[in-house]
């Protein structure tokens, strides 16, 4: 180690994951009740620390997997949070990531072991440290990117109805959309394909199920909602 590095302070580098899920027409956030000090018993995002020989992205994937059991999940870094006294335990600079998961696929036993719970995004309680700021920034970034990239489909099951799709984007944007205009835009996207399957959970008549075609999107990646 050269003198230049040796004479500079060392910090902990943390990872915090803002995990979004979508269920029954509502956007939800996966939070846990912290079981250690500082802030024991308070609501928190899932977090951890970057280990030796581990990149920031790999650490984020590990933290997410340790809580949900999921691999290959859509994740994106939203930035670094480094206020001097943000963590009363030690000097910690945290890299925050948001993740979009299918709420039907995660490992429920793992989530229970971490004392984690799904909370409606409009009913999120007070969070520790600067976690509320992280959530706010993640929601803004997700909203902006969802308007021109099909990242929202990561929150849906493989097959979905158009009503589910519209409810998803209304939850992401926090506003009601005109049904006719929404469906007109969807009809113009060849990569959102109608299947021969019917969902009859909502009514006897049922609703046609659709799917997102990745290969078709790659050929013509034009998306705007």
N, C-alpha and C positions, 0 to 999 in steps of 0.2 A: 504494500500500500504506500503510495507516495504521500509526502507531507501535505500536499494540497487537499487530499481526501481526509487524511488523519486528523487534521485540525478543524474539521467541520463537524457539527453535531449530527447525530443519527436519530431518526424518527421511526415510529411504527407506521406502516402503510396498510390501511384497512380497506375492506371491500364491503359495500352495502348494496343489497339487492332490493329493488322496488318491483315486486312480483304482482302482475295484473292477471285477473281471470275474469271470465264473463259467464254469468249464470242468470237464467230467468229474466232476461232483458236488462240486467244491471251489471255495471262494471264493479269489480271487487278488488280489494287489496289484501294480500296475505301478510298478516302481522303476527308477532309473537309477544308473549309476556316474558320479559327478561327474567332469568332465574339466577342472576349473579350481579354483584355490585361492580361499578356504580349503577344506580337507577334500577335496582332489583324490583321486580313487580310492575314495572312501567311498560307501556306499549312501545315496540321497537321494530325496525326493519330487520331482516335476516342479514347477518354480517359475519365477517371473519378477517383474517390477516393474510397478506401475501407471504408465502413461504419461500425459503431459499430455492433457487433454480426453478421458480414458477413465474410465468408472465402474469400481468394483470388480468388479461382475458381468461387465462386458464384458471386463475384463482376465482374469478367470478363464476365460471362454469362449475367449479368444484363446490363453492358455497351453495349455489342453486341446487346442485344434485344432492348435496347432503341434506337439504331440507325437503325436496320434492321427489327425489329419485329419478328425475327426468334428465335426459341427455339431448343434445342437438336442439336446444330451445332458442328461439329468437331472443337475442340480447343486444343491447347497445349501451355504450358508456355515455353518461350525460355530463360528466365533468368531475373535477376534484374539489373537495371541500377541506379547507385547511386553516380555519380560524384557530388562533393559538389556544384558546380555552374551550374548544368545541367538545372535547371529551375530558371530563374531570378526572379520569383515571390516569391517563398518560398523554403525552403529546402524540396525537394520531392524525395523520392526513388520510382522508378516505376518498377512494375512487368509487363513484356511485354508478350502478348499471340498472336499467329497467329491463324486465323480461315479460314476455307475453306467452302464457301457457293455456293449454286446453284444460279447463277445470275438471274434466272427467277422467284425466289420464294420470294425475299425480298420485304418489304413494301416500295414502291417508294415514297409515301407521307412523310413517316418518314425521309427518306434520303434527300428529298428536304427541309424539315423543318430544318435539320441540315446543310444545304448548302454543302452537300457532293456530290462527283462526282467520277465516275469510270475513272481511268487513266491507260493507257497502261503501263505495268511494265517497258518497255524500254524507257518511256517518263516521268518518275516521276520527278516532279520539286524539287527544294530545299525545304527541310522540316525543321521544327523548332527543336530546342534543339538537342537531339541525336536520333531523329526518323529515320533518314537515316540509322544509325547504326543498329537500331532495324529491319528495313526492310531487310537489308543485312543479318543479322543473321537468320531471319525467312526464307528467301529464301534458305539459305544453309541447314537449318534443314529440310525444306520441301523436298528439292531435295534428301537428304540422306535417309530420311524415305520412300519417294515414291519408291525408288528402291527395297525395300523388304516388304513394307506394302501397301495395296490397298487404301491409304488415298485419292489418286487423284480422285476416283470415287465420292467423296463428291462435286466435282466441276462440275459434269456432271448431266444432267437430268436423270430420271429413265431409259429411253430408249435412246440409242445412237448408232451411226454407228462406225465401226472400224476406219474410217477416223477421226472421231471426237476424238476417244480415242488416236490415234497416234498423232494427232495435240496437244492434251493435254499434253502428255508426252514430246513432242518436246518443248513445251512452258515451261514446268517445268525445263527440263534439259538445255534448251537453245541451242539445237543442233538437226540436222536432223537425222532421223533414216531410215534405209533401210526398205522399205515396206514389202518385202518378209520375212525377218528375224523377223520383229515385229509381223506379223500375224502368223508366225509359233509358236512364244512364246505364243501368246494369245490362239491359238488352243489347246495348252497343258494344259490350265487352265480350268478345268471343271466348275468352278464357274462363268465364263463369258459365259452366255448362249445365243444362237441364238434364236430369237423369230420368229413368223410367220408374223411380221409386216414389212412394207416397208416404208422408208422415201423417198418421191419423190420431196422434196423441191430443191434438187440439180440437178436432171435430170429426164427425162421421165421414164427411166428404173428404177431409184431409187436404194436405198442401203438398205440392210438388217439391221434391228435394233437388238441390243443386250441389255442384262441387267446383272447386277451383282447380284448373288445369295448369300446372306449372310450366309444362313444355309449350303450351299455346301462348302463355304470357311471355316467355322468353323470346318467342318469335316476333311478338308485337307488344312490347311493354308500355302500352299507353293506358294509364290509369288515373282517373280523377273523380272523386266523390266529394 
